[in-house]
Amino acid sequence: MNRATTDDFAFPAEIEGQPLAGKSVLLVVENLPLPFDRRVWQEARTLKAAGATVSVICPTGKGFEKRYEVIEGVHIHRHPLPLEAKGALGFLLEYGAALFWETVLAWRIYFKRGIDVIQGCNPPDLIFLVALPFKLLGVKYIFDHHDINPELYEAKFDKRGFFWKLMVLFEKLTFKAADVSMATNESYKAIAIERGGMDPEKVFVVRSGPDLSRLKAVEPVPHWKDGKTYMVGYVGVMGEQEGIDLLIDAVDHLVNRMDRRDIRFVLVGGGPALADLQVMVAKRGLDEWIHFTGRAPDQELFEVLSTMDIGVNPDRVNPMNDKSTMNKIMEYMSLGKAMVQFDVTEGRFSAQEASLYAKPNDPVDMAERIVELIDDPARREEMGQFGRRRVEIDLNWNRQVEPLLSAYRKTLFLDGS
């Protein structure tokens, strides 16, 4: 098989036939600012390339403070948030403020550019409330299903109860309001059909594939290793459910039980648990081996991905993570890096032979798998090449363009139905 070239993954400036010409689309996302949210940014660029007028409502964030700007022809409207939520009441405050701004900005966009479709990107499963008044005016609603929030709530707070029941209710109402649903994988598609009552013909799997025209290797930068022989990288959110505490346990075992002091761990990303995790590392005397960058610009991200010897995904095995596709896995594979993760269904589907799989939630076994892979460079290389080929052939963003446009054709009755 011939290796694909960079040109094969060039993002289209214009999609043949301009199937969405004359249509105006609004994407609403509460979780991250654009263009930092990779999935939503790729969706927005694709819809613009297909001829649509594309507007986005999202929060402000570090490095993305402008309240309005146009990037690559996409109109981005950002709003402030009062806080980064941690507890259940904090989430209510955050989501309440977001809904207020999303509603105000949506009406402003409607009167300025018109809206044919609103695409709500969860979390939370409340964006349908913004869309409902517009549905009375003939606007269609697409639900872009990023997270399964009942499972996410249970993973964050380790309980069910009143707020968990609210999550279940909001999810049901979201699916009921949606004209079409887009799932990030087959597990989410099954939830849309079985739990959400969606017509299977109105559920489209649009995976969060990496844009290989953007995600490119750079020259390794030795300072990231800080004098250590090897480096393990992590890219993602620093939250309670991401299992970073288990990774810290694994590093503790590596350093203090296995006497492996030659491996540095560099963790890229921000999130509500970052400060607590930094304190945990300091208290355990692991600062020499674990470094947090915080939210990093693309150049630093690419440097870390290119310099690291392997990637790690410590997401806990639970109902949420078992059914979710993690972007970090795709990024490791895109750069040809082998990885270690706990054995979750969608993680194994994505990585297949590009990963070693530790026993569920067992930091000691994760430490041993990391050492096993670090000490076998030939195997690392083989696994990394497998992962890169899998992304090139099956999982890159260009493979998701047609499912995305099919969802919009279905919504706008452009497919003849």
MIRO-218966 format. One record per residue (C-alpha): x, y, z. Coordinates in steps of 0.25 Angstrom, whole numbers, plus 5000, padded with zeros to 4 digits. Example, Ala and Ser with C-alpha at 12.3 -4.5 7.8 and 13.67 -1.06 7.14 Angstrom:
<recs>
504949825031
505549965029
</recs>
This chain:
<recs>
500050005000
500650144996
500750235008
499850355007
500450495004
500050625011
499250674999
498350555001
497850625014
497850775010
496650835016
495750875004
495551025002
494250994994
493450864994
493050824980
491550864977
491450954989
490350864995
490050975006
490051094997
489051195002
488851135015
489251205029
489751115040
489951145055
490751055063
490651075078
491751015088
491851045103
493050955106
494251025099
494551145091
494751135076
495651115069
496251035081
495050935081
495650845069
494450765066
493450885065
494550965057
494650865047
493150855046
493051005044
494151005033
493550885026
492150955026
492751085021
493551005010
492150945006
491651085003
490851115016
490951245024
491451195037
491351265051
491851215064
491451245078
492451205089
493151245102
494351335103
495651275108
497051295110
497651345097
496251355091
495751485098
495151555086
493651565087
493451555071
494451525060
494451455047
495451345044
495451275031
494151335027
493451275040
492751375049
493151355064
492351415075
492851395089
492251425102
492751425116
492551315127
492551355142
493351235146
493951095142
492951005149
493350895159
492150855168
490750835163
490250975167
491451025160
491050955147
489651015149
490251155150
491151135138
490051075129
489051185133
490051295129
490351225116
488951205112
488651345114
489751395105
489451285095
488051335094
488351475093
489451455082
488551355074
487551455072
488551555068
489051465058
487651425053
487351575050
488751595044
488951475035
487751385037
487851245042
487451115035
488051015044
488551025059
489550915063
489650895078
490950835083
490850775097
491150785108
490150825114
488850765108
488150895110
488550965097
487150915091
486551025100
487251125091
486751055078
485351035082
484751175079
485451175066
484851035062
483551115063
484051195051
484451075043
485951065047
486450925048
487250865060
488450775060
488950715072
490450685072
490650585083
492050605089
491750545103
490750455110
490450545121
489750445131
490950365131
491850485131
491150535144
491250405151
492750395147
493050535153
492250525166
492150375168
490650375171
489350385164
488150455171
487350585167
488350645158
488650515151
487150505148
487250645142
488350595133
487450485128
486250575126
487050675118
487650575110
486250515106
485750655103
486950685094
486750565086
485250595085
485650735080
486650695070
486250675055
487550605053
488650555063
490150535060
490850435069
492350425071
492450275070
491550155069
491350145084
490750285084
489850245072
489350135080
488950225091
488250325082
487450215076
487150125089
487150235100
486750355092
485750295083
486350345070
486050295056
487250215052
487250285039
487350415046
488650385054
489950405047
491350355052
492250475050
493550435057
494550545063
495650515053
496950595053
497150695042
498450635036
498750765029
498950835042
499450725052
500850715047
502150665053
503250765057
504650755061
504750685075
505150795085
506050735096
505750835107
504350765109
505150635114
505850725124
507050635124
506350505125
506550395115
505050365111
503750445111
502350415112
501250515108
499850535111
498950635104
497550665109
496650725120
497050735134
495750685141
495350595151
494850485142
496150485133
496950395143
498150485144
498150435159
498350295154
499450335145
500150405157
500050275165
500650205153
501850305153
502050285168
502150135166
503150155154
504050255162
503950195176
503650045174
504250015160
505450115162
505150175148
505650315149
505950335134
504550365129
503850505129
502350525128
501950645121
500450675122
499850775113
498450845116
497650925126
496350895134
495750905147
496550805154
497950855149
498250935162
497950815171
498750715162
499950805163
499850815178
499750655178
500950645170
501750745179
501250675192
501750535187
503150595183
502950565168
503150705162
504450655155
503750545147
502350615145
502250745138
500850815135
500950925123
499450975125
498751005113
499751015102
499851085088
499950995076
501451005075
501650955089
500650845087
501250795074
502650805081
502150715092
501550615083
502750605074
503750595085
503050495094
503450345092
502050295095
500650355099
499750315111
498250315113
497950295128
496450315126
495750225137
494950105132
493450145135
492150155127
492550295122
493950265117
493650125112
492650185101
493450315098
494550345087
495650425093
496350525084
497650505090
497750365085
497550415071
498650515073
499650415078
499350325066
499450445056
500850475060
501150325060
501350305075
500950175082
500250185095
499750125108
498350135113
497350055121
496449955114
495250035109
494349995098
494450115089
495850145092
496250005088
495350015075
496150145071
497550105075
497549955073
498949905071
499550045073
499350035088
499649945100
498449925110
498649925125
497649855135
496449945138
496850065147
498149995152
499250095153
500349985156
499949905143
499950035135
501350065140
501849935136
501249945122
501950085121
503250025124
503049905115
502749995103
503850095107
504849985107
504549935094
504750035083
504549945071
503149905076
502850055079
503250085065
502349975059
501150015067
501350165064
501350135049
500150045051
499350165057
499850265047
499350175036
497950155043
497750305044
498150325029
497250215024
496050215033
496050325044
496550455039
495550575037
495450565022
494750435024
493650505033
493350615023
492250535015
491550485028
491550625033
490950675020
489950555019
489450595033
489150745028
488550695015
487550605023
487250725032
486950815021
486250715012
487350725002
487550575000
486150554994
485450505007
</recs>
